[in-house]
Amino acid sequence: MSRVVVVGAGIAGLAAAWDLVRAGADVTLLESERRPGGVIVTERRDGFIVEGGPDGFLAAEPELPALAGELGIGDRVVAQRARGSSLWTGTALEVLEEGRAAALLGIEARGADLAAGFRSFAGGMAEPVAALAERLVNNLRFTQGVTGIAPARAGWRVALTGGSAHEADGVVLALPAYAAGRLLEQVGVAGARTLAEVVYAPSVTVSLAYRAEQIGRPLDGTGFVVGPDLVGARHAVPLHIRACTYASSKFPGRAPDGHVLLRAFLAPAEGDPAALAHGELAAILGIGGAPLWSRAFHWTRGLPRYPAHHAAHVAAVRERLTRLAPLAIAGAGYDGAGVSACVRSGREAARLVASRLGVS
Ligand SMILES: Cc1cc2nc3c(=O)[nH]c(=O)nc-3n(C[C@H](O)[C@H](O)[C@H](O)COP(=O)(O)OP(=O)(O)OC[C@H]3O[C@@H](n4cnc5c(N)ncnc54)[C@H](O)[C@@H]3O)c2cc1C
C-alpha cells in the first residue's frame, strides 16, 4: 500500500487527504496546530455563530457543494439572505453597485460570479472541516510540525519537530507558500525561494454582538466598505475599520432572534481592536451602549497577495517537482486564495500524487 504524507490540515490538505484515502493510499495527515481547518475557524457563543476566517464561498463555484455532497452534508449549504453593500463616505452610507465592494477590498472575482452571490454552511464554514476531520480521524496527527523533507530510499523522509520522522512514497505539501517554499528550498528545488516570498497580508477581524434595539440605523444589505481615503494615515482622523459585514443579515442562523452580529475588518493597529471597532461602528451605525461581547481574531499572515509573474513561478516549480519522487503543492498560495480554489488545488495535488503512485 502506498504511503502518502499530507502536510497541513487546512481545507486544502483535508481535501487532498480525503481523496488519497479514497484512492486506497495509506495516508498520514500532519498538522502543527491542535485543530484542523487552518484559517477556517467557527465558534459558537450564546446562540451566535462566529466566523474567524472565511464566512462563505462564491455560489458560482461548485467545489464546496460537491465536497459537502460526498460528506453527506450537502443539505447544510445555505444561501446568502441579504444582497448589496454600501460605502461609508465619512458622512453617509451610499449604496454601491454590484461588485464594487469586492473591487475596493481587492477581492479578485469575475463580475458574473459575484452577481451569483455567496453561500455558506448552516453551522458556519467549519462544518466541512469537521466532517472531513471526522472521516480522517485515523489519519490526522495534531501538534506535528514538519521541519524538513529529504529524499529517501522509497520516496521521502518527512522530519518533525522533536526529531521523529515519517517515510513516505509520496508527499502533498498543503502549507502556506512561505512554509512550503522553505521546505522545497531544502530539497534544492530551483525557484522555491519565489514561493517563500509570497506575502500574506495581516488582518484583524472583530465580531461584536448587540441587541437589535441598540442599532440606530437600518442594516441594509450585507454590510459596508469604508472609503479608501478614510482609512489609515491618509485621513486627518483615520478610521481603523476597512469594512463591516452584517453577519446576522448575510447568512441565516448567525444570531438569536432580536440580536445582531457584526463583523469588522481592521488593519493591524495599536490598541484594543474590539474597542476601536465598537467605537467606529457606533458612530457609523448609531449604536447605543456597549456590545454584549466581542471576539477578535488576529491573522498575522492572512490572505496571500500574489506577486508579478506568480503563475509562471508556480508552474516552473511544479514542473521541477515532476523530476522528483511524487511531491505536490496545494493551498491558497498558488492557484487562488478562496476556499473553493483551495479545495480544487488540494484535490488536484492528490490526483497528481495518486496517479504517479499508481493508486488512482
Ligand atoms: C480573515 C480571512 C477571511 C477570509 N474570507 C474568505 C471568504 O469569505 N471566502 C473565501 O473563499 N475565502 C476566504 N479567505 C481565504 C481562505 O479562507 C483561505 O485562503 C483558505 O482557507 C486557506 O486554506 P489552506 O488549506 O490553503 O491553508 P491554511 O488554512 O493556512 O492551512 C494550512 C495548515 O498548515 C498548517 N501548517 C503550517 N505549517 C506547518 C508545518 N510546518 N507542519 C505542519 N502543519 C503546518 C497550519 O497550521 C494550517 O492548519 C479568508 C481568509 C482569511 C484569513
The ligand as an SDF file (V2000), in Angstrom:
LIG
                    3D

 53 58  0  0  0  0  0  0  0  0999 V2000
   -9.7170   36.6410    7.6130 C   0  0  0  0  0  0  0  0  0  0  0  0
   -9.9110   35.8140    6.3730 C   0  0  0  0  0  0  0  0  0  0  0  0
  -11.1460   35.8550    5.7050 C   0  0  0  0  0  0  0  0  0  0  0  0
  -11.3300   35.0780    4.5510 C   0  0  0  0  0  0  0  0  0  0  0  0
  -12.5550   35.0990    3.9480 N   0  0  0  0  0  0  0  0  0  0  0  0
  -12.7870   34.2820    2.8960 C   0  0  0  0  0  0  0  0  0  0  0  0
  -14.1100   34.1420    2.3790 C   0  0  0  0  0  0  0  0  0  0  0  0
  -15.0610   34.7420    2.8840 O   0  0  0  0  0  0  0  0  0  0  0  0
  -14.2960   33.2900    1.3350 N   0  0  0  0  0  0  0  0  0  0  0  0
  -13.2660   32.5590    0.7980 C   0  0  0  0  0  0  0  0  0  0  0  0
  -13.4970   31.7920   -0.1540 O   0  0  0  0  0  0  0  0  0  0  0  0
  -12.0030   32.6350    1.2970 N   0  0  0  0  0  0  0  0  0  0  0  0
  -11.7550   33.4750    2.3310 C   0  0  0  0  0  0  0  0  0  0  0  0
  -10.4970   33.5150    2.8870 N   0  0  0  0  0  0  0  0  0  0  0  0
   -9.4310   32.7100    2.2920 C   0  0  0  0  0  0  0  0  0  0  0  0
   -9.4770   31.2250    2.6540 C   0  0  0  0  0  0  0  0  0  0  0  0
  -10.1440   31.0410    3.8810 O   0  0  0  0  0  0  0  0  0  0  0  0
   -8.0570   30.6570    2.7930 C   0  0  0  0  0  0  0  0  0  0  0  0
   -7.2400   31.0680    1.7190 O   0  0  0  0  0  0  0  0  0  0  0  0
   -8.0820   29.1130    2.8480 C   0  0  0  0  0  0  0  0  0  0  0  0
   -8.9450   28.6500    3.8650 O   0  0  0  0  0  0  0  0  0  0  0  0
   -6.6420   28.6010    3.0460 C   0  0  0  0  0  0  0  0  0  0  0  0
   -6.6580   27.1820    3.1150 O   0  0  0  0  0  0  0  0  0  0  0  0
   -5.2870   26.3650    3.0240 P   0  0  0  0  0  0  0  0  0  0  0  0
   -5.6150   24.9480    3.3360 O   0  0  0  0  0  0  0  0  0  0  0  0
   -4.6170   26.6420    1.7320 O   0  0  0  0  0  0  0  0  0  0  0  0
   -4.3200   26.9990    4.1110 O   0  0  0  0  0  0  0  0  0  0  0  0
   -4.4040   27.1630    5.7000 P   0  0  0  0  0  0  0  0  0  0  0  0
   -5.8130   27.3190    6.1440 O   0  0  0  0  0  0  0  0  0  0  0  0
   -3.4260   28.2290    6.0160 O   0  0  0  0  0  0  0  0  0  0  0  0
   -3.8860   25.7450    6.2420 O   0  0  0  0  0  0  0  0  0  0  0  0
   -2.5260   25.4130    6.3180 C   0  0  0  0  0  0  0  0  0  0  0  0
   -2.3380   24.4860    7.5020 C   0  0  0  0  0  0  0  0  0  0  0  0
   -0.9740   24.0860    7.5700 O   0  0  0  0  0  0  0  0  0  0  0  0
   -0.5760   24.0720    8.9370 C   0  0  0  0  0  0  0  0  0  0  0  0
    0.8820   24.1820    8.9850 N   0  0  0  0  0  0  0  0  0  0  0  0
    1.6520   25.2860    8.7370 C   0  0  0  0  0  0  0  0  0  0  0  0
    2.9550   24.9760    8.8280 N   0  0  0  0  0  0  0  0  0  0  0  0
    3.0280   23.6490    9.1430 C   0  0  0  0  0  0  0  0  0  0  0  0
    4.1030   22.7280    9.3340 C   0  0  0  0  0  0  0  0  0  0  0  0
    5.3860   23.1140    9.2340 N   0  0  0  0  0  0  0  0  0  0  0  0
    3.8170   21.4330    9.6310 N   0  0  0  0  0  0  0  0  0  0  0  0
    2.5270   21.0070    9.7100 C   0  0  0  0  0  0  0  0  0  0  0  0
    1.4740   21.8470    9.5250 N   0  0  0  0  0  0  0  0  0  0  0  0
    1.7160   23.1410    9.2390 C   0  0  0  0  0  0  0  0  0  0  0  0
   -1.3050   25.2540    9.5320 C   0  0  0  0  0  0  0  0  0  0  0  0
   -1.3990   25.1580   10.9440 O   0  0  0  0  0  0  0  0  0  0  0  0
   -2.6630   25.1460    8.8420 C   0  0  0  0  0  0  0  0  0  0  0  0
   -3.5730   24.3380    9.5630 O   0  0  0  0  0  0  0  0  0  0  0  0
  -10.2780   34.2730    4.0470 C   0  0  0  0  0  0  0  0  0  0  0  0
   -9.0420   34.2420    4.7110 C   0  0  0  0  0  0  0  0  0  0  0  0
   -8.8560   34.9880    5.8650 C   0  0  0  0  0  0  0  0  0  0  0  0
   -7.5410   34.9170    6.5880 C   0  0  0  0  0  0  0  0  0  0  0  0
  1  2  1  0
  2  3  1  0
  2 52  2  0
  3  4  2  0
  4  5  1  0
  4 50  1  0
  5  6  2  0
  6  7  1  0
  6 13  1  0
  7  8  2  0
  7  9  1  0
  9 10  1  0
 10 11  2  0
 10 12  1  0
 12 13  2  0
 13 14  1  0
 14 15  1  0
 14 50  1  0
 15 16  1  0
 16 17  1  0
 16 18  1  0
 18 19  1  0
 18 20  1  0
 20 21  1  0
 20 22  1  0
 22 23  1  0
 23 24  1  0
 24 25  2  0
 24 26  1  0
 24 27  1  0
 27 28  1  0
 28 29  2  0
 28 30  1  0
 28 31  1  0
 31 32  1  0
 32 33  1  0
 33 34  1  0
 33 48  1  0
 34 35  1  0
 35 36  1  0
 35 46  1  0
 36 37  1  0
 36 45  1  0
 37 38  2  0
 38 39  1  0
 39 40  1  0
 39 45  2  0
 40 41  1  0
 40 42  2  0
 42 43  1  0
 43 44  2  0
 44 45  1  0
 46 47  1  0
 46 48  1  0
 48 49  1  0
 50 51  2  0
 51 52  1  0
 52 53  1  0
M  END
$$$$
